[in-house]
């Protein structure tokens, strides 16, 4: 399955039912940065912290992008999306998911054109 949305690229996701990202150990990244670069290795790919738990969203995790708002990636479990809802959103080419924070603050454009 490929994510058909523009924005930071993410490889296909697995359907593992392991522990939720909030319970997993890992570095917590700054809350206001949707993409973090490794200053000690400028050739390393960027890190995408989750917009909820602020831990890295790994390539093998189910994740979704708040494409119309903050541009943060969210672990599916952190976003509280059910697996069927997640699969429906990621398989629909024209669907765009918006996180709860952007919806509540209305931090989304009224009209968005695709180029």
N, CA, C and O atoms as CSV, one atom per row, in Angstrom:
chain,resi,resn,atom,element,x,y,z
A,1,UNK,N,N,0.852,-1.169,0.000
A,1,UNK,CA,C,0.000,0.000,0.000
A,1,UNK,C,C,0.896,1.228,0.000
A,1,UNK,O,O,1.840,1.293,0.786
A,2,UNK,N,N,0.632,2.177,-0.837
A,2,UNK,CA,C,1.396,3.410,-0.912
A,2,UNK,C,C,0.541,4.556,-0.433
A,2,UNK,O,O,-0.670,4.568,-0.653
A,3,UNK,N,N,1.167,5.530,0.228
A,3,UNK,CA,C,0.461,6.733,0.641
A,3,UNK,C,C,0.466,7.659,-0.560
A,3,UNK,O,O,1.540,8.028,-1.034
A,4,UNK,N,N,-0.687,8.047,-1.066
A,4,UNK,CA,C,-0.801,8.820,-2.292
A,4,UNK,C,C,-0.840,10.318,-2.056
A,4,UNK,O,O,-1.180,11.068,-2.970
A,5,UNK,N,N,-0.509,10.766,-0.884
A,5,UNK,CA,C,-0.566,12.179,-0.566
A,5,UNK,C,C,0.781,12.833,-0.807
A,5,UNK,O,O,1.824,12.184,-0.718
A,6,UNK,N,N,0.751,14.135,-1.116
A,6,UNK,CA,C,1.986,14.885,-1.245
A,6,UNK,C,C,2.497,15.197,0.145
A,6,UNK,O,O,1.775,15.026,1.127
A,7,UNK,N,N,3.732,15.649,0.239
A,7,UNK,CA,C,4.301,15.961,1.541
A,7,UNK,C,C,5.457,15.027,1.814
A,7,UNK,O,O,5.937,14.352,0.903
A,8,UNK,N,N,5.909,14.978,3.047
A,8,UNK,CA,C,7.046,14.124,3.369
A,8,UNK,C,C,6.752,12.678,2.993
A,8,UNK,O,O,5.691,12.152,3.330
A,9,UNK,N,N,7.696,12.025,2.291
A,9,UNK,CA,C,7.445,10.655,1.848
A,9,UNK,C,C,7.497,9.675,3.009
A,9,UNK,O,O,8.310,9.817,3.923
A,10,UNK,N,N,6.629,8.691,2.964
A,10,UNK,CA,C,6.645,7.611,3.946
A,10,UNK,C,C,6.477,6.310,3.179
A,10,UNK,O,O,5.597,6.214,2.324
A,11,UNK,N,N,7.302,5.304,3.463
A,11,UNK,CA,C,7.163,4.005,2.814
A,11,UNK,C,C,5.886,3.298,3.252
A,11,UNK,O,O,5.185,3.780,4.141
A,12,UNK,N,N,5.581,2.162,2.637
A,12,UNK,CA,C,4.391,1.408,3.032
A,12,UNK,C,C,4.418,1.077,4.514
A,12,UNK,O,O,5.483,0.950,5.117
A,13,UNK,N,N,3.240,0.940,5.089
A,13,UNK,CA,C,3.125,0.681,6.517
A,13,UNK,C,C,2.726,-0.759,6.765
A,13,UNK,O,O,2.077,-1.396,5.935
A,14,UNK,N,N,3.130,-1.263,7.931
A,14,UNK,CA,C,2.746,-2.621,8.298
A,14,UNK,C,C,1.454,-2.588,9.087
A,14,UNK,O,O,0.979,-1.520,9.472
A,15,UNK,N,N,0.902,-3.725,9.321
A,15,UNK,CA,C,-0.342,-3.822,10.084
A,15,UNK,C,C,-0.099,-4.473,11.435
A,15,UNK,O,O,-0.996,-5.118,11.977
A,16,UNK,N,N,1.104,-4.317,11.992
A,16,UNK,CA,C,1.398,-4.969,13.265
A,16,UNK,C,C,0.540,-4.384,14.373
A,16,UNK,O,O,0.203,-3.200,14.365
A,17,UNK,N,N,0.201,-5.228,15.312
A,17,UNK,CA,C,-0.612,-4.808,16.443
A,17,UNK,C,C,0.217,-4.792,17.710
A,17,UNK,O,O,-0.268,-5.228,18.754
A,18,UNK,N,N,1.443,-4.308,17.662
A,18,UNK,CA,C,2.333,-4.258,18.816
A,18,UNK,C,C,1.913,-3.172,19.778
A,18,UNK,O,O,0.819,-2.622,19.656
A,19,UNK,N,N,2.777,-2.853,20.743
A,19,UNK,CA,C,2.436,-1.822,21.718
A,19,UNK,C,C,2.247,-0.472,21.043
A,19,UNK,O,O,2.855,-0.194,20.009
A,20,UNK,N,N,1.408,0.356,21.629
A,20,UNK,CA,C,1.165,1.669,21.044
A,20,UNK,C,C,2.430,2.509,21.162
A,20,UNK,O,O,3.214,2.300,22.088
A,21,UNK,N,N,2.653,3.465,20.237
A,21,UNK,CA,C,3.871,4.269,20.252
A,21,UNK,C,C,4.093,5.006,21.574
A,21,UNK,O,O,5.241,5.207,21.970
A,22,UNK,N,N,3.030,5.411,22.263
A,22,UNK,CA,C,3.194,6.130,23.513
A,22,UNK,C,C,3.885,5.264,24.559
A,22,UNK,O,O,4.562,5.791,25.442
A,23,UNK,N,N,3.726,3.949,24.478
A,23,UNK,CA,C,4.293,3.037,25.456
A,23,UNK,C,C,5.694,2.593,25.081
A,23,UNK,O,O,6.393,2.012,25.911
A,24,UNK,N,N,6.118,2.848,23.868
A,24,UNK,CA,C,7.406,2.382,23.399
A,24,UNK,C,C,8.500,3.353,23.819
A,24,UNK,O,O,8.295,4.567,23.812
A,25,UNK,N,N,9.666,2.819,24.186
A,25,UNK,CA,C,10.769,3.710,24.540
A,25,UNK,C,C,11.271,4.421,23.291
A,25,UNK,O,O,11.123,3.916,22.178
A,26,UNK,N,N,11.845,5.559,23.476
A,26,UNK,CA,C,12.395,6.292,22.351
A,26,UNK,C,C,12.559,7.754,22.685
A,26,UNK,O,O,11.980,8.265,23.643
A,27,UNK,N,N,13.353,8.410,21.883
A,27,UNK,CA,C,13.621,9.824,22.088
A,27,UNK,C,C,12.368,10.644,21.800
A,27,UNK,O,O,11.629,10.356,20.859
A,28,UNK,N,N,12.139,11.661,22.614
A,28,UNK,CA,C,11.030,12.588,22.400
A,28,UNK,C,C,11.617,13.830,21.732
A,28,UNK,O,O,12.602,14.390,22.213
A,29,UNK,N,N,11.012,14.257,20.626
A,29,UNK,CA,C,11.511,15.384,19.841
A,29,UNK,C,C,10.734,16.654,20.167
A,29,UNK,O,O,9.666,16.583,20.774
A,30,UNK,N,N,11.262,17.829,19.767
A,30,UNK,CA,C,10.565,19.102,20.043
A,30,UNK,C,C,9.138,19.097,19.513
A,30,UNK,O,O,8.853,18.526,18.461
A,31,UNK,N,N,8.252,19.741,20.257
A,31,UNK,CA,C,6.826,19.723,19.941
A,31,UNK,C,C,6.464,20.541,18.708
A,31,UNK,O,O,5.411,20.299,18.117
A,32,UNK,N,N,7.285,21.488,18.298
A,32,UNK,CA,C,6.908,22.411,17.232
A,32,UNK,C,C,7.604,22.129,15.909
A,32,UNK,O,O,7.560,22.970,15.011
A,33,UNK,N,N,8.244,20.978,15.759
A,33,UNK,CA,C,8.984,20.679,14.535
A,33,UNK,C,C,8.456,19.407,13.874
A,33,UNK,O,O,8.670,18.311,14.392
A,34,UNK,N,N,7.764,19.538,12.728
A,34,UNK,CA,C,7.244,18.349,12.058
A,34,UNK,C,C,8.324,17.509,11.379
A,34,UNK,O,O,8.069,16.376,10.972
A,35,UNK,N,N,9.546,18.074,11.255
A,35,UNK,CA,C,10.653,17.354,10.637
A,35,UNK,C,C,11.933,17.765,11.353
A,35,UNK,O,O,12.171,18.953,11.571
A,36,UNK,N,N,12.759,16.786,11.720
A,36,UNK,CA,C,13.994,17.050,12.452
A,36,UNK,C,C,15.149,16.451,11.663
A,36,UNK,O,O,15.060,15.325,11.173
A,37,UNK,N,N,16.231,17.210,11.543
A,37,UNK,CA,C,17.424,16.726,10.858
A,37,UNK,C,C,18.491,16.393,11.887
A,37,UNK,O,O,18.547,17.005,12.954
A,38,UNK,N,N,19.334,15.427,11.566
A,38,UNK,CA,C,20.418,15.020,12.444
A,38,UNK,C,C,21.639,15.882,12.134
A,38,UNK,O,O,22.259,15.697,11.087
A,39,UNK,N,N,22.009,16.835,13.030
A,39,UNK,CA,C,23.139,17.718,12.737
A,39,UNK,C,C,24.472,16.981,12.663
A,39,UNK,O,O,25.390,17.453,11.992
A,40,UNK,N,N,24.604,15.842,13.332
A,40,UNK,CA,C,25.865,15.105,13.290
A,40,UNK,C,C,25.991,14.253,12.028
A,40,UNK,O,O,27.081,13.777,11.711
A,41,UNK,N,N,24.891,14.059,11.307
A,41,UNK,CA,C,24.921,13.314,10.052
A,41,UNK,C,C,23.982,13.982,9.052
A,41,UNK,O,O,22.827,13.576,8.923
A,42,UNK,N,N,24.469,15.010,8.339
A,42,UNK,CA,C,23.601,15.748,7.410
A,42,UNK,C,C,23.073,14.907,6.251
A,42,UNK,O,O,22.106,15.307,5.601
A,43,UNK,N,N,23.680,13.757,5.975
A,43,UNK,CA,C,23.211,12.896,4.889
A,43,UNK,C,C,22.117,11.932,5.334
A,43,UNK,O,O,21.520,11.244,4.506
A,44,UNK,N,N,21.856,11.881,6.621
A,44,UNK,CA,C,20.808,10.990,7.134
A,44,UNK,C,C,19.440,11.532,6.739
A,44,UNK,O,O,19.254,12.745,6.642
A,45,UNK,N,N,18.486,10.640,6.512
A,45,UNK,CA,C,17.135,11.119,6.186
A,45,UNK,C,C,16.527,11.850,7.375
A,45,UNK,O,O,16.915,11.604,8.517
A,46,UNK,N,N,15.578,12.747,7.122
A,46,UNK,CA,C,14.957,13.473,8.235
A,46,UNK,C,C,14.139,12.540,9.119
A,46,UNK,O,O,13.735,11.454,8.702
A,47,UNK,N,N,13.909,12.983,10.335
A,47,UNK,CA,C,13.087,12.260,11.304
A,47,UNK,C,C,11.756,12.982,11.382
A,47,UNK,O,O,11.712,14.210,11.454
A,48,UNK,N,N,10.663,12.216,11.367
A,48,UNK,CA,C,9.322,12.786,11.458
A,48,UNK,C,C,8.725,12.431,12.817
A,48,UNK,O,O,8.268,11.305,13.012
A,49,UNK,N,N,8.722,13.385,13.768
A,49,UNK,CA,C,8.121,13.103,15.081
A,49,UNK,C,C,6.596,13.099,15.001
A,49,UNK,O,O,6.000,13.842,14.221
A,50,UNK,N,N,5.983,12.257,15.812
A,50,UNK,CA,C,4.525,12.184,15.898
A,50,UNK,C,C,3.993,13.474,16.512
A,50,UNK,O,O,4.584,14.009,17.450
A,51,UNK,N,N,2.889,13.967,15.989
A,51,UNK,CA,C,2.279,15.186,16.503
A,51,UNK,C,C,1.650,15.038,17.873
A,51,UNK,O,O,1.278,16.042,18.481
A,52,UNK,N,N,1.515,13.809,18.387
A,52,UNK,CA,C,0.938,13.586,19.714
A,52,UNK,C,C,2.018,13.211,20.718
A,52,UNK,O,O,2.221,13.926,21.700
A,53,UNK,N,N,2.720,12.092,20.486
A,53,UNK,CA,C,3.700,11.599,21.465
A,53,UNK,C,C,5.090,12.182,21.245
A,53,UNK,O,O,5.945,12.072,22.124
A,54,UNK,N,N,5.333,12.798,20.093
A,54,UNK,CA,C,6.592,13.442,19.729
A,54,UNK,C,C,7.757,12.467,19.624
A,54,UNK,O,O,8.918,12.867,19.704
A,55,UNK,N,N,7.442,11.180,19.443
A,55,UNK,CA,C,8.463,10.173,19.183
A,55,UNK,C,C,8.499,9.920,17.684
A,55,UNK,O,O,7.530,10.189,16.975
A,56,UNK,N,N,9.634,9.397,17.205
A,56,UNK,CA,C,9.812,9.187,15.777
A,56,UNK,C,C,8.747,8.257,15.201
A,56,UNK,O,O,8.405,7.229,15.786
A,57,UNK,N,N,8.235,8.653,14.035
A,57,UNK,CA,C,7.335,7.796,13.271
A,57,UNK,C,C,8.234,6.986,12.342
A,57,UNK,O,O,8.846,7.532,11.424
A,58,UNK,N,N,8.309,5.686,12.588
A,58,UNK,CA,C,9.172,4.805,11.806
A,58,UNK,C,C,8.461,4.341,10.538
A,58,UNK,O,O,7.233,4.324,10.460
A,59,UNK,N,N,9.269,3.966,9.554
A,59,UNK,CA,C,8.748,3.547,8.254
A,59,UNK,C,C,7.811,2.347,8.339
A,59,UNK,O,O,6.922,2.203,7.500
A,60,UNK,N,N,7.992,1.490,9.330
A,60,UNK,CA,C,7.188,0.269,9.422
A,60,UNK,C,C,5.953,0.436,10.303
A,60,UNK,O,O,5.294,-0.553,10.624
A,61,UNK,N,N,5.627,1.661,10.698
A,61,UNK,CA,C,4.464,1.920,11.547
A,61,UNK,C,C,3.332,2.535,10.729
A,61,UNK,O,O,3.572,3.259,9.763
A,62,UNK,N,N,2.111,2.240,11.124
A,62,UNK,CA,C,0.974,2.889,10.486
A,62,UNK,C,C,0.969,4.344,10.947
A,62,UNK,O,O,0.967,4.627,12.145
A,63,UNK,N,N,0.968,5.257,9.986
A,63,UNK,CA,C,1.017,6.684,10.299
A,63,UNK,C,C,0.250,7.458,9.247
A,63,UNK,O,O,0.068,6.994,8.121
A,64,UNK,N,N,-0.197,8.644,9.627
A,64,UNK,CA,C,-0.979,9.475,8.712
A,64,UNK,C,C,-0.525,10.921,8.856
A,64,UNK,O,O,-0.164,11.364,9.946
A,65,UNK,N,N,-0.548,11.645,7.754
A,65,UNK,CA,C,-0.071,13.022,7.703
A,65,UNK,C,C,-1.226,14.004,7.801
A,65,UNK,O,O,-2.243,13.843,7.126
A,66,UNK,N,N,-1.072,15.019,8.639
A,66,UNK,CA,C,-2.030,16.131,8.691
A,66,UNK,C,C,-1.623,17.079,7.564
A,66,UNK,O,O,-0.963,18.095,7.782
A,67,UNK,N,N,-2.034,16.715,6.374
A,67,UNK,CA,C,-1.570,17.385,5.157
A,67,UNK,C,C,-2.141,18.786,4.991
A,67,UNK,O,O,-1.463,19.662,4.454
A,68,UNK,N,N,-3.345,19.014,5.427
A,68,UNK,CA,C,-3.986,20.316,5.232
A,68,UNK,C,C,-3.742,21.280,6.380
A,68,UNK,O,O,-4.157,22.437,6.314
A,69,UNK,N,N,-3.080,20.823,7.426
A,69,UNK,CA,C,-2.886,21.674,8.597
A,69,UNK,C,C,-1.426,21.815,8.976
A,69,UNK,O,O,-0.667,22.517,8.308
A,70,UNK,N,N,-1.034,21.142,10.056
A,70,UNK,CA,C,0.283,21.332,10.668
A,70,UNK,C,C,1.419,20.580,9.985
A,70,UNK,O,O,2.584,20.841,10.283
A,71,UNK,N,N,1.117,19.660,9.084
A,71,UNK,CA,C,2.112,18.838,8.388
A,71,UNK,C,C,2.899,17.911,9.304
A,71,UNK,O,O,4.020,17.524,8.974
A,72,UNK,N,N,2.328,17.552,10.448
A,72,UNK,CA,C,2.924,16.543,11.315
A,72,UNK,C,C,2.430,15.174,10.884
A,72,UNK,O,O,1.297,15.027,10.426
A,73,UNK,N,N,3.289,14.172,11.036
A,73,UNK,CA,C,2.878,12.779,10.923
A,73,UNK,C,C,2.360,12.345,12.281
A,73,UNK,O,O,2.818,12.847,13.307
A,74,UNK,N,N,1.410,11.418,12.304
A,74,UNK,CA,C,0.826,10.900,13.537
A,74,UNK,C,C,0.799,9.383,13.466
A,74,UNK,O,O,0.374,8.813,12.462
A,75,UNK,N,N,1.255,8.722,14.540
A,75,UNK,CA,C,1.036,7.278,14.632
A,75,UNK,C,C,-0.474,7.051,14.586
A,75,UNK,O,O,-1.235,7.828,15.162
A,76,UNK,N,N,-0.905,6.005,13.913
A,76,UNK,CA,C,-2.342,5.730,13.844
A,76,UNK,C,C,-2.934,5.621,15.237
A,76,UNK,O,O,-4.011,6.159,15.496
A,77,UNK,N,N,-2.246,4.932,16.138
A,77,UNK,CA,C,-2.782,4.756,17.488
A,77,UNK,C,C,-2.819,6.072,18.253
A,77,UNK,O,O,-3.730,6.286,19.053
A,78,UNK,N,N,-1.858,6.954,18.031
A,78,UNK,CA,C,-1.872,8.266,18.698
A,78,UNK,C,C,-3.019,9.128,18.186
A,78,UNK,O,O,-3.601,9.909,18.939
A,79,UNK,N,N,-3.341,8.982,16.904
A,79,UNK,CA,C,-4.425,9.774,16.314
A,79,UNK,C,C,-5.796,9.228,16.694
A,79,UNK,O,O,-6.815,9.877,16.459
A,80,UNK,N,N,-5.819,8.035,17.280
A,80,UNK,CA,C,-7.050,7.345,17.677
A,80,UNK,C,C,-7.903,6.915,16.487
A,80,UNK,O,O,-9.100,6.667,16.629
A,81,UNK,N,N,-7.277,6.828,15.312
A,81,UNK,CA,C,-7.988,6.288,14.151
A,81,UNK,C,C,-8.090,4.777,14.306
A,81,UNK,O,O,-7.125,4.119,14.697
A,82,UNK,N,N,-9.244,4.240,14.002
A,82,UNK,CA,C,-9.370,2.785,13.982
A,82,UNK,C,C,-8.623,2.274,12.757
A,82,UNK,O,O,-8.380,3.028,11.815
A,83,UNK,N,N,-8.263,1.013,12.768
A,83,UNK,CA,C,-7.557,0.467,11.615
A,83,UNK,C,C,-8.400,0.531,10.343
A,83,UNK,O,O,-7.861,0.883,9.293
A,84,UNK,N,N,-9.713,0.206,10.383
A,84,UNK,CA,C,-10.520,0.343,9.150
A,84,UNK,C,C,-10.571,1.794,8.641
A,84,UNK,O,O,-10.511,2.022,7.432
A,85,UNK,N,N,-10.680,2.767,9.544
A,85,UNK,CA,C,-10.708,4.174,9.120
A,85,UNK,C,C,-9.368,4.567,8.515
A,85,UNK,O,O,-9.319,5.256,7.496
A,86,UNK,N,N,-8.287,4.129,9.142
A,86,UNK,CA,C,-6.943,4.413,8.634
A,86,UNK,C,C,-6.769,3.832,7.229
A,86,UNK,O,O,-6.288,4.515,6.325
A,87,UNK,N,N,-7.159,2.577,7.055
A,87,UNK,CA,C,-7.018,1.936,5.746
A,87,UNK,C,C,-7.857,2.645,4.691
A,87,UNK,O,O,-7.409,2.820,3.558
A,88,UNK,N,N,-9.056,3.050,5.048
A,88,UNK,CA,C,-9.919,3.760,4.109
A,88,UNK,C,C,-9.278,5.097,3.702
A,88,UNK,O,O,-9.261,5.439,2.519
A,89,UNK,N,N,-8.759,5.841,4.665
A,89,UNK,CA,C,-8.141,7.136,4.366
A,89,UNK,C,C,-6.884,6.990,3.519
A,89,UNK,O,O,-6.675,7.765,2.586
A,90,UNK,N,N,-6.051,6.014,3.830
A,90,UNK,CA,C,-4.787,5.879,3.107
A,90,UNK,C,C,-4.954,5.265,1.727
A,90,UNK,O,O,-4.067,5.400,0.884
A,91,UNK,N,N,-6.069,4.594,1.481
A,91,UNK,CA,C,-6.299,4.004,0.164
A,91,UNK,C,C,-7.044,4.949,-0.778
A,91,UNK,O,O,-7.065,4.719,-1.987
A,92,UNK,N,N,-7.642,5.987,-0.253
A,92,UNK,CA,C,-8.385,6.952,-1.072
A,92,UNK,C,C,-7.430,8.054,-1.533
A,92,UNK,O,O,-6.875,8.786,-0.713
A,93,UNK,N,N,-7.246,8.165,-2.841
A,93,UNK,CA,C,-6.284,9.106,-3.408
A,93,UNK,C,C,-6.576,10.553,-3.008
A,93,UNK,O,O,-5.647,11.303,-2.704
A,94,UNK,N,N,-7.834,10.953,-3.002
A,94,UNK,CA,C,-8.168,12.354,-2.762
A,94,UNK,C,C,-8.518,12.671,-1.311
A,94,UNK,O,O,-8.848,13.815,-0.999
A,95,UNK,N,N,-8.454,11.702,-0.435
A,95,UNK,CA,C,-8.777,11.950,0.982
A,95,UNK,C,C,-7.614,12.652,1.662
A,95,UNK,O,O,-6.450,12.323,1.433
A,96,UNK,N,N,-7.941,13.613,2.493
A,96,UNK,CA,C,-6.938,14.292,3.309
A,96,UNK,C,C,-7.412,14.267,4.747
A,96,UNK,O,O,-8.536,14.666,5.051
A,97,UNK,N,N,-6.549,13.797,5.625
A,97,UNK,CA,C,-6.868,13.724,7.043
A,97,UNK,C,C,-6.322,14.974,7.723
A,97,UNK,O,O,-5.238,15.447,7.382
A,98,UNK,N,N,-7.068,15.503,8.676
A,98,UNK,CA,C,-6.643,16.671,9.452
A,98,UNK,C,C,-6.692,16.279,10.921
A,98,UNK,O,O,-7.669,15.680,11.373
A,99,UNK,N,N,-5.643,16.613,11.669
A,99,UNK,CA,C,-5.580,16.241,13.083
A,99,UNK,C,C,-6.591,17.040,13.911
A,99,UNK,O,O,-7.097,18.075,13.478
A,100,UNK,N,N,-6.868,16.530,15.104
A,100,UNK,CA,C,-7.848,17.171,15.989
A,100,UNK,C,C,-7.462,18.604,16.335
A,100,UNK,O,O,-8.323,19.480,16.413
A,101,UNK,N,N,-6.164,18.844,16.544
A,101,UNK,CA,C,-5.719,20.194,16.918
A,101,UNK,C,C,-6.002,21.190,15.794
A,101,UNK,O,O,-6.509,22.284,16.044
A,102,UNK,N,N,-5.679,20.816,14.568
A,102,UNK,CA,C,-5.918,21.721,13.438
A,102,UNK,C,C,-7.408,21.936,13.199
A,102,UNK,O,O,-7.819,23.032,12.816
A,103,UNK,N,N,-8.220,20.909,13.418
A,103,UNK,CA,C,-9.669,21.065,13.281
A,103,UNK,C,C,-10.188,22.008,14.353
A,103,UNK,O,O,-10.983,22.900,14.056
A,104,UNK,N,N,-9.749,21.825,15.605
A,104,UNK,CA,C,-10.272,22.648,16.702
A,104,UNK,C,C,-9.806,24.097,16.618
A,104,UNK,O,O,-10.529,25.001,17.038
A,105,UNK,N,N,-8.605,24.333,16.079
A,105,UNK,CA,C,-8.113,25.711,15.942
A,105,UNK,C,C,-8.446,26.287,14.573
A,105,UNK,O,O,-8.121,27.436,14.275
A,106,UNK,N,N,-9.103,25.471,13.739
A,106,UNK,CA,C,-9.453,25.859,12.367
A,106,UNK,C,C,-8.211,26.275,11.571
A,106,UNK,O,O,-8.265,27.182,10.741
A,107,UNK,N,N,-7.100,25.596,11.841
A,107,UNK,CA,C,-5.841,25.862,11.165
A,107,UNK,C,C,-5.762,25.060,9.864
A,107,UNK,O,O,-4.790,24.347,9.614
A,108,UNK,N,N,-6.804,25.193,9.047
A,108,UNK,CA,C,-6.839,24.501,7.762
A,108,UNK,C,C,-7.342,25.475,6.701
A,108,UNK,O,O,-8.225,26.289,6.972
A,109,UNK,N,N,-6.785,25.395,5.501
A,109,UNK,CA,C,-7.252,26.304,4.454
A,109,UNK,C,C,-8.668,25.939,4.016
A,109,UNK,O,O,-9.001,24.755,3.946
A,110,UNK,N,N,-9.514,26.939,3.718
A,110,UNK,CA,C,-10.882,26.647,3.286
A,110,UNK,C,C,-10.927,25.933,1.938
A,110,UNK,O,O,-11.816,25.117,1.692
A,111,UNK,N,N,-9.965,26.240,1.064
A,111,UNK,CA,C,-9.905,25.612,-0.256
A,111,UNK,C,C,-8.463,25.234,-0.516
A,111,UNK,O,O,-7.550,26.022,-0.273
A,112,UNK,N,N,-8.265,24.035,-1.007
A,112,UNK,CA,C,-6.916,23.590,-1.345
A,112,UNK,C,C,-6.952,23.012,-2.741
A,112,UNK,O,O,-7.783,22.158,-3.047
A,113,UNK,N,N,-6.052,23.476,-3.586
A,113,UNK,CA,C,-6.002,22.959,-4.946
A,113,UNK,C,C,-4.845,21.984,-5.064
A,113,UNK,O,O,-3.801,22.164,-4.437
A,114,UNK,N,N,-5.033,20.971,-5.856
A,114,UNK,CA,C,-3.978,19.991,-6.131
A,114,UNK,C,C,-3.301,20.395,-7.424
A,114,UNK,O,O,-3.955,20.756,-8.403
A,115,UNK,N,N,-1.977,20.327,-7.411
A,115,UNK,CA,C,-1.259,20.659,-8.643
A,115,UNK,C,C,-0.665,19.433,-9.257
A,115,UNK,O,O,-0.021,19.516,-10.304
